[in-house]
Amino acid sequence: MEKRAHFSGWTLPLLLIIPQMAITVIFFYLPASQAIWQSFLREDAFGLASEFVGFENYSAVFEQPEYYRAMITTVIFSTLVAFFSLAVALLFATQADKSLRGGHGFKTLLIWPYAVAPAIAGVLWMFMFHPTLGILGRPLNVMGFNWNPMLDGKDAMILLVLSATWKHVSYNFLFFLAGLQAIPKSVIEAGAIDGAGPLRRFWTIIFPLLSPTTFFLLVVTIVYVFFETFGIIDAVTGGGPAGQTTTLVYKVYADGRSGGDLGLSAAQSVVLMVIVIALTAVQFRYVERKVQY
Amino acid sequence: MAGVTLDTVRKIYSGNVEAVKGVSLGIEDGSFCVLVGPSGCGKSTLLRMIAGLETISDGEVKIGDRVVNQVEPADRDIAMVFQNYALYPHMSVYDNMAYGLKNRKTPKDEIETRVKEAARILAIEPFLDRKPRALSGGQRQRVAMGRAIVRKPQVFLFDEPLSNLDAKLRVQMRVEIKRLQKALGVTSIYVTHDQVEAMTLSDKLVVMSSGQIEQVGSPSEVYRRPETRFVATFIGSPPMNILPGKVEGPGRVSVGGQSIAVTDMRDGLTPGSAIEVGLRPEDVQAGGVGSSSLSMDVDFVEELGATQLFHGKVAGADFVVQASTGQIPADTRKLALAVDPANVHLFDPQTTKRLGRV
């Protein structure tokens, strides 16, 4: 059965398609192409003149030791956030999937953090773990832990991972829960009769059957960490202390906005774009080939 | 191998819904027991309690001499074939069958021997490397059977295993299941709503309705001497005709003013009291006018090939007669039906129980 609407002219279909196209063009293609164009230019500090410099900005990017440091920071940050937000979400989802009393409330509460704006979430966590004001940060110091995310890069990273994970668990939880509910109950019962305990059932039946969900979430989470954690980083650490929590996307902002070097910033954002496109391409490849049953 | 014994087993769901109301049943070692009944009669719940997939609210389930109420499904030494087969979609056919053995730490070469053997018996050897999604319904069904037999369990449980197959394949698999069970001699409990499957497969037929056992017996006993009106109309296709009648005297009832002789009739029934008269469509002889005969107004005829079904009314109640094709002209409007006294079943209109000799 072919599902296709037939239009007699061009006017109506065009009108219907224009809003979506306009949004995509104005908010994605225009800025993206502008970034690409800018990455080949050098602008003076006042934005009055600019000249074409070819790939100079790119070579400048790759000559900066800070850029490699930001890359390593990003890899560490995204690995940690991806791992924890997936693991915690999966744990919650398996618990919520059991029909327990109050399960509905549990599910609703788990979804709330997703509705909190990133900057707000960041501020929230920053205050909670503030070394002298924080409801959790202060007791840590009292107990003898030398906790100070404002001075210690590791502490700052831990705090960022915590807040970014907390923010994203809801999203992953929802998908995992849907994925779990799509697994036929009888398959799990068959596993129980076949002599597999709950843990073995999870790792040999449920987890493999969730693999499409897990892979999709992994890629979405990595994209989230690459781009959307900007608000949290800006609110919690501002890339500090001493640039130790500056990720690639934060560096784009720092060099362009604060540093005033638009060309350098644009070159970085193009590189970042290429990385994410590559990641997405890998996902589609993988999804098409590996995930079907 | 072992028999299965149920002692006043109950299942009460939250909200006081009683799905199984005190069922007691003994299933002999090596026999093929079929639980049959309409949907919602508790037959699947009962099977799942034997499997350990549902908790037992009350009563006792024994496999062999062991009470298994608190035993995990894995430790009950049973194997189950599910309605939707419940194959592991991410594993090959081989791994599907080997999974239960691997979990029990069976040596690798032993697993291979057993899986190969099961695959040979079920003729699925060419598919061992395939995933379940690459198999047809019948092949999946075989894999599900294979997964059960490699384990060499004490009891096989079947939960409507053929209902997802098309009619032709269903008949074929039915025969194969029967043959396999006879060859392996493993106690089997089989749940179905299909009375033909129930009749053909069972050594012991258990008819259930609303959480209770209506009758237990061999298929021919259940067919020949149904204990309740429910069993009478549930087993047999087309179902038994039930006509309103009156007791005339010992061995005689009347239906629509016609007197009929009955062989199997309880003594001491009050003459004139209401009674239900059951006649199987295949047990009445059309055409012959005898001492015990009824007249039927024919409404229409259904052609089944070898036989014809005449639908109509006798004494104001719906009535079906089955006759060999050509025996009665299809345009017959009125039929005289001869009734053999041995083929008349009587039921109490209130309790719906059989009113036969005690």
Interface residues (C-beta under 8 A of the other chain):
Chain A: P184 S186 V187 E189 A190 G191 A192 I193 D194 G195 A196 G197 R200 T204 I205 P208 L209 S211 Y293
Chain B: A51 G52 L53 E72 P73 A74 D75 I78 A79 M80 F82 Q83 N84 A86 L87 Y88 P89 H90 Y99 G100 N103 R104 K131 R133 R147 R151
